[in-house]
Amino acid sequence: MPAPQIASVRALAWRGGEFLREQRQLAGECAIAVTYGRATHAVMLATPADLEDFAVGFSLSEQVVTHPGEIERIETVPLDEGVELRIDLVASRAERYVRRRRMMAGPAGCGLCGAESLESVMRPLGRLATELVLPPAEILTALAALDRAQSLNAETHGVHGAGFWLPGDGLVAAREDVGRHNALDKLIGALARAEIAPAFGVVVMTSRVSLELVQKTVRAGAPIIAAMSAPSTLAVRLAEQAGLTLIAIARRDGFEVFSHPERLEGALAPQPAMPLAPR
């Protein structure tokens, strides 16, 4: 059977100058085969929890469907090797998907699943438009709320978290996974199933910000992503092009804004000149 969500394993710890035998709680990880009409689209390594959210979010962010109503059925099938996530699409969408598969140049892989070419990976995204403006301190409050919501990480210290902060309501959803892409897909699926519009809030994450996370956030329609680690150069470039506010390297006392700071109060006010460094 596939790995559980959390498991206890034996460990030998070196502390205080001596070896100690301990039990360590670790996050579960197993192979998840995502299939449409029983045809495998991708095999992901993921934490076996919230898999229906993952099925919906993955389908949306990979543009297999445009809304959850195009998914007819989701079945989670445990196997000796892992889990098969069987997704059936409504007839019209299934026909489009079959045509898309015939055009694929090669096998799918983690992160950029089902990409036909380099051009398809770098295809421009739609530009986000929103009037959302937040005080900077609210970003730190949102990230702190995500940290408190990570029950699995509190036990294992080994999973990424993705949450959605809605001004006035707080952290309305949070999902965890060993993979940062999977955590975000689960979050997107949870929001879609709960009919929560991403356009009015902030995606918060514990990981670094890669190209794929920017793509998924923009496709979901969220105008701001805030993360605890650094972005890649390609992520910043795409966020700028797509109108996404990218906040990263967040700590308890602040953060850095890499694109579209206009959604943060005071960010466009005249800034004091930096003092000259001694030569």
MARDO-21080 format. One line per 8 residues: their letters; for each residue y, z, x of C-alpha. Coordinates in nm, 3 decimals, always signed. Each point is the difference from the previous one (the first is absolute). Layout:
// MARDO-21080
A) Y/Z/X ~ ...
//
This chain:
// MARDO-21080
MPAPQIAS) +0.000/+0.000/+0.000 ~ +0.360/-0.058/+0.117 ~ +0.201/+0.274/+0.166 ~ +0.155/+0.269/-0.220 ~ +0.376/+0.041/-0.025 ~ -0.022/+0.298/+0.235 ~ -0.283/+0.139/+0.213 ~ -0.061/+0.294/+0.231
VRALAWRG) -0.126/-0.077/+0.351 ~ -0.082/+0.211/+0.304 ~ +0.243/-0.002/+0.293 ~ +0.021/+0.163/+0.341 ~ +0.354/+0.124/+0.058 ~ +0.162/+0.101/+0.330 ~ +0.248/+0.281/-0.069 ~ +0.122/+0.298/+0.201
GEFLREQR) -0.202/-0.101/+0.301 ~ -0.338/-0.013/-0.174 ~ -0.213/-0.225/-0.220 ~ -0.044/+0.096/-0.365 ~ -0.225/-0.153/-0.264 ~ +0.192/-0.085/-0.315 ~ -0.025/-0.189/-0.327 ~ +0.262/-0.272/-0.048
QLAGECAI) +0.093/-0.166/-0.329 ~ +0.034/-0.377/+0.043 ~ +0.120/-0.272/-0.235 ~ -0.272/-0.229/-0.130 ~ +0.001/-0.367/+0.095 ~ -0.227/-0.276/-0.119 ~ -0.013/-0.375/-0.041 ~ +0.152/-0.122/-0.327
AVTYGRAT) -0.089/-0.357/-0.096 ~ +0.268/-0.139/-0.233 ~ -0.152/-0.272/-0.216 ~ +0.132/-0.229/-0.271 ~ -0.263/-0.153/-0.225 ~ -0.261/+0.139/+0.248 ~ +0.152/-0.205/+0.286 ~ +0.107/+0.220/+0.290
HAVMLATP) +0.371/-0.031/+0.074 ~ +0.026/+0.265/+0.273 ~ -0.182/+0.299/+0.143 ~ +0.228/+0.295/+0.069 ~ -0.061/+0.336/+0.163 ~ +0.143/+0.258/-0.237 ~ -0.028/+0.352/-0.136 ~ -0.226/-0.016/-0.308
ADLEDFAV) +0.248/+0.152/-0.246 ~ +0.234/-0.145/-0.265 ~ -0.185/-0.330/+0.027 ~ +0.117/-0.137/-0.335 ~ +0.360/+0.052/+0.115 ~ -0.098/-0.178/+0.321 ~ -0.153/-0.291/-0.193 ~ +0.316/-0.052/-0.205
GFSLSEQV) +0.243/+0.054/+0.286 ~ -0.192/-0.223/+0.242 ~ -0.019/-0.276/-0.261 ~ +0.374/+0.022/-0.062 ~ +0.115/+0.025/+0.361 ~ -0.231/-0.280/+0.113 ~ +0.132/-0.210/-0.292 ~ -0.342/-0.056/-0.153
VTHPGEIE) +0.158/+0.110/-0.331 ~ +0.360/+0.034/-0.115 ~ -0.054/+0.298/-0.232 ~ -0.285/+0.240/-0.086 ~ -0.070/-0.178/-0.330 ~ -0.156/-0.286/+0.195 ~ -0.282/+0.231/+0.108 ~ -0.272/+0.005/-0.263
RIETVPLD) -0.232/+0.261/+0.150 ~ -0.045/+0.218/+0.310 ~ -0.340/+0.137/+0.099 ~ -0.065/+0.228/+0.296 ~ -0.355/-0.049/+0.128 ~ -0.130/+0.245/+0.269 ~ -0.237/-0.165/+0.248 ~ -0.184/+0.124/+0.308
EGVELRID) +0.246/-0.186/+0.224 ~ +0.317/+0.103/-0.186 ~ +0.165/-0.086/-0.331 ~ +0.034/-0.331/-0.180 ~ +0.319/-0.013/-0.203 ~ -0.078/-0.261/-0.264 ~ +0.313/-0.144/-0.159 ~ -0.020/-0.249/-0.286
LVASRAER) +0.310/-0.203/-0.082 ~ +0.097/-0.150/-0.333 ~ -0.108/-0.364/-0.029 ~ +0.332/-0.166/+0.081 ~ +0.061/+0.213/+0.309 ~ -0.363/-0.035/+0.114 ~ +0.038/-0.379/-0.001 ~ +0.312/+0.025/+0.218
YVRRRRMM) -0.179/+0.237/+0.235 ~ -0.295/-0.240/+0.042 ~ +0.242/-0.281/+0.087 ~ +0.172/+0.227/+0.253 ~ -0.331/+0.089/+0.169 ~ -0.086/-0.369/+0.040 ~ +0.323/-0.046/+0.195 ~ -0.059/+0.292/+0.240
AGPAGCGL) -0.017/-0.105/+0.364 ~ -0.213/+0.291/+0.119 ~ -0.142/+0.342/-0.082 ~ +0.223/+0.279/-0.124 ~ +0.073/+0.311/+0.204 ~ +0.166/+0.340/-0.025 ~ +0.374/-0.001/-0.059 ~ +0.052/-0.373/-0.056
CGAESLES) -0.288/-0.063/-0.237 ~ -0.044/-0.351/-0.129 ~ +0.281/-0.152/+0.209 ~ -0.039/-0.378/+0.022 ~ +0.221/-0.054/+0.309 ~ +0.273/+0.144/+0.219 ~ +0.251/-0.163/-0.234 ~ -0.146/+0.183/-0.299
VMRPLGRL) +0.019/+0.333/+0.183 ~ +0.368/-0.051/+0.086 ~ +0.099/-0.159/-0.332 ~ +0.340/+0.139/-0.109 ~ -0.011/+0.268/-0.268 ~ +0.223/+0.020/-0.303 ~ +0.321/+0.192/+0.064 ~ +0.022/+0.346/-0.154
ATELVLPP) +0.298/+0.076/-0.222 ~ +0.071/+0.354/-0.116 ~ +0.294/+0.232/-0.054 ~ -0.191/+0.304/+0.122 ~ +0.209/+0.220/+0.232 ~ -0.121/+0.339/+0.127 ~ +0.147/+0.286/+0.203 ~ -0.164/+0.004/+0.347
AEILTALA) -0.132/+0.354/-0.049 ~ -0.215/-0.120/-0.291 ~ -0.206/-0.213/+0.239 ~ -0.092/+0.309/+0.200 ~ -0.081/+0.186/-0.322 ~ -0.230/-0.284/-0.107 ~ -0.187/-0.004/+0.332 ~ -0.041/+0.378/-0.008
ALDRAQSL) -0.144/-0.029/-0.351 ~ -0.253/-0.256/+0.122 ~ -0.108/+0.235/+0.277 ~ -0.064/+0.276/-0.255 ~ -0.191/-0.240/-0.227 ~ -0.252/-0.098/+0.270 ~ -0.287/+0.230/-0.090 ~ -0.260/-0.210/+0.183
NAETHGVH) +0.208/-0.015/+0.316 ~ +0.057/+0.377/-0.014 ~ -0.376/+0.043/+0.041 ~ -0.079/-0.286/+0.236 ~ +0.322/-0.088/+0.189 ~ -0.130/-0.356/+0.004 ~ +0.141/-0.207/-0.286 ~ +0.317/-0.191/-0.080
GAGFWLPG) +0.205/+0.073/-0.309 ~ +0.204/-0.226/-0.228 ~ +0.219/+0.138/-0.277 ~ +0.260/-0.113/-0.249 ~ +0.321/+0.195/-0.049 ~ +0.190/-0.052/-0.323 ~ +0.355/+0.144/-0.001 ~ +0.024/+0.264/-0.269
DGLVAARE) -0.379/+0.034/-0.028 ~ -0.108/+0.064/+0.357 ~ -0.330/-0.114/+0.152 ~ -0.178/-0.162/-0.296 ~ -0.306/-0.130/+0.189 ~ -0.171/+0.044/+0.337 ~ -0.315/-0.151/+0.146 ~ -0.188/+0.053/+0.328
DVGRHNAL) -0.233/-0.207/+0.214 ~ -0.117/-0.043/+0.358 ~ +0.179/-0.336/-0.005 ~ +0.374/-0.021/-0.058 ~ -0.033/-0.334/-0.180 ~ -0.264/+0.148/-0.228 ~ +0.217/+0.302/-0.080 ~ +0.286/-0.228/-0.103
DKLIGALA) -0.227/-0.224/-0.205 ~ -0.134/+0.307/-0.182 ~ +0.356/+0.113/-0.069 ~ +0.103/-0.343/-0.131 ~ -0.305/-0.003/-0.226 ~ +0.074/+0.350/-0.130 ~ +0.359/-0.097/-0.083 ~ -0.110/-0.319/-0.175
RAEIAPAF) -0.262/+0.181/-0.207 ~ +0.254/+0.268/-0.098 ~ +0.263/-0.268/-0.076 ~ +0.251/+0.153/+0.244 ~ +0.254/-0.256/+0.122 ~ +0.026/+0.006/+0.382 ~ +0.349/-0.155/-0.017 ~ +0.159/+0.339/-0.071
GVVVMTSR) -0.139/+0.211/+0.283 ~ -0.112/+0.040/+0.359 ~ -0.335/-0.061/+0.169 ~ -0.060/+0.278/+0.254 ~ -0.269/-0.020/+0.267 ~ -0.136/+0.207/+0.286 ~ -0.083/-0.300/+0.219 ~ +0.183/-0.256/+0.207
VSLELVQK) +0.145/-0.298/-0.188 ~ -0.175/-0.330/+0.069 ~ +0.059/-0.350/-0.134 ~ -0.269/+0.044/-0.264 ~ +0.152/+0.321/-0.136 ~ +0.335/-0.172/-0.040 ~ -0.167/-0.292/-0.180 ~ -0.188/+0.227/-0.237
TVRAGAPI) +0.309/+0.211/-0.075 ~ +0.217/-0.304/-0.072 ~ -0.265/-0.162/-0.219 ~ -0.029/+0.324/-0.195 ~ +0.378/-0.008/-0.054 ~ +0.100/+0.328/+0.169 ~ +0.344/-0.023/+0.166 ~ -0.049/+0.274/+0.263
IAAMSAPS) -0.282/+0.098/+0.233 ~ +0.028/+0.316/+0.211 ~ -0.254/+0.094/+0.264 ~ -0.058/+0.266/+0.261 ~ -0.083/-0.237/+0.285 ~ +0.168/-0.309/+0.147 ~ +0.003/-0.355/-0.137 ~ -0.101/-0.314/+0.186
TLAVRLAE) +0.258/-0.266/+0.083 ~ -0.160/-0.242/-0.245 ~ +0.014/+0.262/-0.277 ~ +0.374/+0.048/+0.058 ~ +0.061/-0.375/-0.001 ~ -0.187/-0.052/-0.327 ~ +0.162/+0.304/-0.164 ~ +0.345/-0.137/+0.086
QAGLTLIA) -0.086/-0.339/-0.146 ~ -0.149/+0.147/-0.317 ~ +0.279/+0.248/-0.075 ~ -0.220/+0.304/+0.062 ~ +0.151/+0.322/+0.130 ~ -0.228/+0.105/+0.285 ~ +0.028/+0.364/+0.109 ~ -0.223/+0.131/+0.278
IARRDGFE) -0.045/+0.257/+0.279 ~ +0.068/+0.270/-0.259 ~ +0.009/+0.359/+0.120 ~ +0.111/+0.322/-0.168 ~ +0.355/-0.049/+0.124 ~ +0.047/-0.371/-0.062 ~ -0.125/-0.357/+0.017 ~ +0.099/-0.351/+0.112
VFSHPERL) +0.091/-0.293/-0.226 ~ -0.104/-0.346/+0.124 ~ +0.105/-0.226/-0.288 ~ +0.223/+0.003/-0.308 ~ +0.166/+0.342/+0.034 ~ +0.217/-0.067/-0.305 ~ -0.245/+0.190/-0.220 ~ +0.087/+0.326/+0.175
EGALAPQP) +0.322/+0.181/-0.086 ~ +0.247/-0.002/+0.288 ~ -0.200/-0.240/+0.216 ~ +0.266/-0.270/-0.017 ~ +0.294/+0.234/+0.062 ~ +0.176/-0.038/+0.336 ~ -0.208/+0.171/+0.267 ~ +0.145/+0.202/+0.290
AMPLAPR) +0.001/-0.183/+0.332 ~ -0.283/+0.091/+0.236 ~ +0.122/+0.193/+0.305 ~ -0.014/-0.188/+0.327 ~ -0.289/+0.105/+0.221 ~ +0.102/+0.121/+0.347 ~ -0.052/-0.259/+0.272
//
